[in-house]
């Protein structure tokens, strides 16, 4: 029987230290060394593609000469491990096949597949730690090598989308009982949609932008808008001040006048106090106990870059969330998605689906993935405009006094 390595042998610190002396794209080699103490073989690293529909394998050839195949998120053991964020195992031919989620906090990056001679509680704990360590290896290596970015591509990506994805924070994040998850579509051609968030001193700042136009020009505009937003946020400005500062920066964009809609929000994680203002952007939807709350009657400001300088700020809205509440922030490309007969996806359909998905209690990453897939299925994967969503689920931080 293969013994489970002790804590010193299998510590994450030792694994990360070994990567310091390896090539940045040698992720699998580093993981194979780490799994040697449990006798693991046939290790495959899968990363989720940009559309969150398939898991793309590392290009290494397995010892028996076969190349690992792409795994679907729906309908494969790797996909089940990815969706559930739990270690799965199945016995086959006298050994155990194991699928391990690769995740950092709520950010689900992919799955590790490996074969071990023995699977028990100790090996399961080891695999869980290995998946967490692998997430840090992937994220760190992405700063020095293109491999993690290339692995995620299931299709060709255009330049505008390349620029947009480089702007984004991790698609998922969790802290103090709150989880945020987002997706963009069409993932390989997205242009003007983008979002950002940051947690500082117990306050979660959230922003979503929809830059005018499509393609490269809107992507460049989005880069300016996000940069201006981050600069104002880090300067400690209020939501209204951030809107005004971002508006002023947008007006420096070369060429004809241009604009972007914006939704700026702040959430206190300890109390659930939510504030937001809209600059020509759809109002967020709050969902509670499987039902969406009535739309907010608030005057939106004009989009940033339009109107008189400094006129962008709309009504500041305040709401008190209850534990378990969800907030959906989206661009109009979602509700404007049309089927071949011209029927819009619409806000009513979005609200109905959001209520049902929220009530199911699934992970926020799965809620957002299902909502996006529903819009794509309605439009038969031919969107007229970028469709972007952010879903935030708030629970009171029980660790605080």
C-alpha positions in Angstrom: 0.0 0.0 0.0 1.2 3.5 -0.8 1.5 5.7 2.3 0.1 9.2 2.3 2.9 11.7 2.6 3.2 13.5 5.9 2.5 17.3 6.2 6.1 18.2 5.6 6.4 16.2 2.4 3.2 17.4 0.9 3.1 21.1 2.1 2.0 23.7 -0.4 5.1 25.7 0.5 7.4 22.9 -0.7 5.4 22.6 -3.9 5.5 26.4 -4.6 9.2 26.5 -3.8 9.9 23.8 -6.4 8.1 25.9 -9.0 10.5 28.8 -8.3 13.3 26.9 -9.9 11.3 25.4 -12.8 10.3 26.9 -16.1 7.0 28.9 -15.8 5.2 26.6 -18.2 6.4 23.4 -16.4 3.2 23.3 -14.3 2.4 19.6 -15.0 6.0 18.5 -14.3 5.9 20.3 -10.9 2.6 18.6 -10.0 3.8 15.2 -11.1 6.7 15.5 -8.7 4.3 16.5 -5.9 2.1 13.5 -6.6 4.9 11.0 -6.6 4.5 10.2 -2.8 0.9 8.8 -3.4 2.0 6.9 -6.5 -0.1 9.0 -8.9 0.1 8.4 -12.7 -1.6 9.7 -15.8 -1.9 13.3 -14.5 -3.8 15.7 -16.7 -4.3 19.4 -16.0 -7.6 20.8 -17.5 -8.4 24.5 -17.7 -11.8 25.9 -18.3 -12.3 27.6 -21.7 -13.4 31.2 -22.0 -17.0 30.2 -22.7 -17.1 27.9 -19.7 -18.4 25.0 -21.8 -15.4 22.7 -22.0 -12.2 21.8 -20.1 -9.1 22.1 -22.2 -6.3 19.6 -21.4 -2.6 20.4 -21.1 -1.0 19.4 -24.4 1.4 16.9 -22.8 1.2 13.3 -24.1 0.3 10.7 -21.4 2.9 8.0 -20.7 0.9 5.4 -22.7 1.1 7.6 -25.9 -2.4 9.0 -25.9 -3.3 12.7 -25.9 -5.9 13.7 -23.3 -9.2 14.7 -24.9 -11.3 17.8 -24.3 -13.8 17.3 -21.5 -17.3 18.8 -21.6 -18.5 20.7 -18.5 -21.9 19.0 -18.9 -21.6 15.3 -19.2 -18.1 14.3 -17.9 -16.6 13.4 -14.6 -14.1 16.3 -15.0 -17.1 18.6 -15.6 -18.9 17.3 -12.5 -15.9 18.0 -10.4 -15.6 21.4 -11.9 -19.2 22.3 -11.3 -19.5 20.8 -7.8 -16.0 22.0 -6.7 -15.5 18.7 -5.0 -13.1 15.8 -5.4 -14.6 12.8 -7.3 -13.2 9.3 -7.5 -14.2 6.1 -9.3 -12.5 2.7 -9.1 -11.5 1.1 -12.4 -9.1 -1.8 -13.3 -7.8 -2.1 -9.7 -6.9 1.6 -9.4 -8.7 4.8 -8.7 -9.4 7.6 -11.1 -9.6 11.0 -9.3 -10.8 14.4 -10.5 -9.8 17.3 -8.4 -11.1 20.9 -8.7 -8.4 23.5 -9.4 -9.7 26.6 -7.6 -8.4 29.7 -5.7 -11.1 30.9 -3.4 -14.3 30.9 -5.6 -12.3 31.3 -8.8 -12.7 27.9 -10.5 -9.9 27.5 -13.0 -10.1 23.8 -14.0 -9.6 20.2 -12.9 -6.7 17.8 -12.2 -7.3 14.2 -13.3 -5.0 11.5 -12.0 -4.9 7.8 -11.2 -3.9 6.6 -7.7 -3.5 3.0 -6.4 -5.4 3.8 -3.2 -8.1 6.3 -2.4 -9.0 7.0 1.2 -9.6 10.0 3.4 -5.9 10.9 3.6 -5.5 10.7 -0.2 -8.6 12.8 -0.7 -7.3 15.5 1.6 -4.0 15.4 -0.3 -5.8 15.8 -3.6 -7.8 18.8 -2.3 -4.6 20.5 -1.2 -3.0 19.7 -4.5 -5.9 21.3 -6.4 -5.6 24.5 -4.4 -1.8 24.6 -4.9 -2.3 24.0 -8.7 -4.5 27.0 -8.9 -1.8 29.3 -7.5 0.7 27.7 -9.9 -1.5 28.4 -12.9 -2.2 32.0 -11.8 1.4 32.8 -11.1 2.6 31.2 -14.3 0.2 33.3 -16.4 2.3 36.3 -15.6 5.4 34.7 -17.3 4.1 32.4 -20.0 1.2 32.3 -22.5 0.5 28.6 -21.9 -2.4 29.1 -19.4 -4.0 31.6 -21.8 -3.6 29.4 -24.8 -4.9 26.3 -23.0 -8.2 28.1 -22.4 -8.9 28.8 -26.1 -11.4 26.5 -27.6 -11.8 28.8 -30.6 -9.8 31.6 -32.3 -9.9 34.8 -30.4 -9.9 38.2 -32.1 -7.8 41.2 -30.9 -10.6 43.1 -29.3 -11.5 40.1 -27.1 -7.9 39.6 -26.2 -7.7 43.2 -24.9 -11.0 42.8 -23.0 -10.0 39.7 -21.2 -6.7 41.2 -20.1 -8.7 44.0 -18.4 -10.8 41.7 -16.2 -10.3 40.6 -12.6 -10.8 36.9 -11.9 -14.3 35.8 -13.0 -15.1 34.6 -9.5 -14.2 35.8 -6.0 -15.5 35.1 -2.4 -14.8 36.6 1.0 -16.7 37.0 4.3 -19.8 35.1 3.1 -20.1 37.0 -0.2 -19.4 35.5 -3.7 -19.2 37.3 -7.0 -19.2 35.6 -10.4 -19.3 37.0 -13.9 -19.1 36.0 -17.6 -18.8 37.7 -21.0 -20.2 36.6 -24.3 -19.4 36.2 -27.1 -16.2 35.2 -25.3 -14.0 35.1 -28.3 -15.3 38.2 -30.0 -16.4 40.4 -27.1 -15.7 44.1 -27.6 -17.1 46.8 -25.4 -18.5 45.1 -22.3 -16.4 44.8 -19.2 -16.6 44.7 -15.4 -14.4 45.3 -12.4 -14.5 44.8 -8.6 -12.3 45.2 -5.6 -12.6 44.5 -1.9 -11.2 47.1 0.5 -11.7 47.3 4.2 -14.9 45.3 4.1 -16.5 47.2 1.2 -16.9 45.5 -2.2 -16.8 48.0 -5.1 -18.4 46.7 -8.3 -18.6 48.3 -11.7 -20.0 47.3 -15.1 -19.4 49.2 -18.4 -20.8 48.9 -21.9 -18.7 50.9 -24.3 -20.2 52.2 -27.5 -19.7 50.2 -30.7 -18.1 47.0 -31.4 -14.6 45.6 -32.0 -11.3 47.2 -31.5 -12.5 50.8 -31.0 -14.9 49.9 -28.2 -12.2 47.7 -26.7 -9.8 50.6 -26.5 -12.5 52.8 -25.1 -13.3 50.2 -22.5 -9.6 50.1 -21.5 -9.7 53.9 -20.9 -13.0 53.7 -18.9 -11.8 50.9 -16.6 -8.5 52.6 -16.0 -10.2 55.8 -15.1 -12.6 54.0 -12.8 -9.8 52.2 -11.0 -7.9 55.4 -10.6 -10.9 57.2 -9.1 -11.8 54.3 -6.8 -8.2 54.0 -5.5 -8.3 57.7 -4.9 -11.1 57.1 -2.4 -13.8 58.9 -4.3 -17.6 58.5 -3.8 -19.7 56.7 -6.4 -20.8 60.1 -7.8 -17.3 61.4 -7.9 -16.1 58.2 -9.6 -18.8 58.7 -12.3 -17.7 62.3 -12.9 -14.0 61.4 -13.0 -14.6 58.6 -15.4 -16.8 60.8 -17.5 -14.1 63.4 -17.8 -11.5 60.8 -18.8 -13.9 59.4 -21.5 -14.1 62.8 -23.1 -10.3 62.7 -23.8 -10.8 59.7 -26.2 -9.5 60.7 -29.6 -11.8 60.9 -32.6 -15.6 61.6 -32.7 -17.5 61.8 -29.4 -18.1 58.5 -27.8 -19.7 57.1 -24.6 -20.3 54.1 -22.4 -23.0 53.2 -20.0 -22.0 52.4 -16.4 -23.4 50.8 -13.3 -21.3 51.6 -10.1 -22.1 49.9 -6.8 -20.8 49.4 -3.3 -21.7 46.6 -0.9 -20.8 46.5 2.8 -20.0 42.8 3.5 -20.8 43.1 7.2 -24.2 44.7 7.0 -25.5 44.0 3.4 -25.9 47.8 2.8 -25.9 48.2 -1.0 -25.7 51.5 -2.9 -25.5 52.0 -6.6 -26.0 54.6 -9.3 -26.7 54.1 -13.0 -25.2 56.1 -15.9 -27.5 55.1 -18.7 -27.2 51.5 -17.6 -29.9 48.9 -16.8 -30.7 48.8 -13.1 -29.5 45.7 -11.2 -32.0 43.0 -10.2 -32.2 41.9 -6.6 -33.5 38.3 -6.0 -34.8 37.1 -2.6 -36.1 33.6 -1.7 -36.6 32.7 -5.4 -38.4 35.9 -6.3 -37.0 39.1 -7.9 -37.8 42.4 -6.1 -39.7 45.1 -8.0 -37.7 47.3 -10.3 -36.3 50.4 -8.7 -37.9 53.6 -9.7 -34.7 55.7 -10.0 -33.7 58.2 -12.6 -30.5 57.0 -14.4 -27.8 59.5 -15.3 -26.7 59.9 -18.9 -24.0 57.6 -20.2 -20.4 58.7 -19.4 -19.1 60.8 -22.2 -22.5 62.3 -23.1 -24.3 65.4 -22.1 -22.8 68.3 -20.2 -19.6 67.7 -18.4 -20.3 66.4 -14.9 -24.0 65.6 -15.6 -23.6 61.8 -15.6 -24.7 61.0 -12.0 -28.2 59.6 -11.6 -30.1 58.9 -8.5 -28.1 57.2 -5.7 -30.1 54.1 -4.8 -29.8 52.4 -1.4 -31.0 48.9 -0.4 -30.6 46.6 2.6 -29.9 43.0 1.6 -31.0 40.0 3.6 -28.8 37.0 4.1 -28.9 34.8 0.9 -30.0 37.7 -1.4 -28.6 37.9 -4.9 -27.9 40.8 -7.1 -27.6 40.6 -10.9 -25.9 43.3 -12.9 -26.0 42.9 -16.7 -25.7 44.7 -20.0 -28.5 45.3 -22.4 -27.0 42.7 -24.8 -28.6 40.1 -22.5 -32.2 41.3 -22.6 -31.8 42.4 -26.3 -30.8 38.9 -27.4 -33.2 37.8 -30.2 -34.3 34.4 -31.5 -34.6 33.8 -35.2 -38.2 35.0 -35.1 -37.2 38.4 -33.6 -38.4 37.6 -30.1 -36.3 39.3 -27.4 -34.9 37.5 -24.4 -36.3 40.3 -22.3 -36.2 41.3 -18.7 -39.2 39.3 -17.6 -37.6 36.1 -18.9 -34.3 37.0 -17.2 -36.1 37.7 -13.9 -37.9 34.4 -14.1 -34.7 32.4 -14.8 -32.8 34.3 -12.1 -35.4 33.5 -9.5 -35.3 29.8 -10.3 -31.6 29.5 -10.5 -31.1 31.5 -7.2 -33.7 29.3 -5.5 -31.8 26.2 -6.5 -29.0 27.3 -4.2 -26.3 26.3 -6.7 -22.9 27.9 -6.6 -23.0 31.5 -8.0 -20.6 30.4 -10.8 -23.1 27.9 -11.9 -26.0 30.3 -11.6 -24.2 32.8 -13.9 -23.1 30.1 -16.3 -26.7 28.8 -16.7 -28.1 32.3 -17.2 -25.6 33.1 -19.9 -26.2 29.8 -21.6 -30.0 30.5 -21.6 -29.4 33.8 -23.4 -27.2 32.2 -25.9 -29.6 29.3 -26.5 -32.4 31.8 -27.0 -30.3 33.7 -29.6 -29.0 30.4 -31.0 -25.5 31.6 -30.2 -25.8 34.6 -32.5 -25.8 37.7 -30.3 -26.4 41.1 -31.8 -24.5 42.8 -28.9 -22.1 41.7 -26.1 -23.9 40.1 -23.2 -22.3 40.4 -19.8 -23.5 39.4 -16.4 -22.3 39.7 -12.8 -24.1 37.8 -10.0 -23.4 38.5 -6.4 -24.7 36.4 -3.5 -24.5 38.0 0.0 -24.6 36.3 3.3 -23.9 38.0 6.6 -20.3 37.4 7.8 -20.8 35.1 10.7 -17.2 35.4 11.7 -17.6 39.1 12.7 -18.9 40.1 16.1 
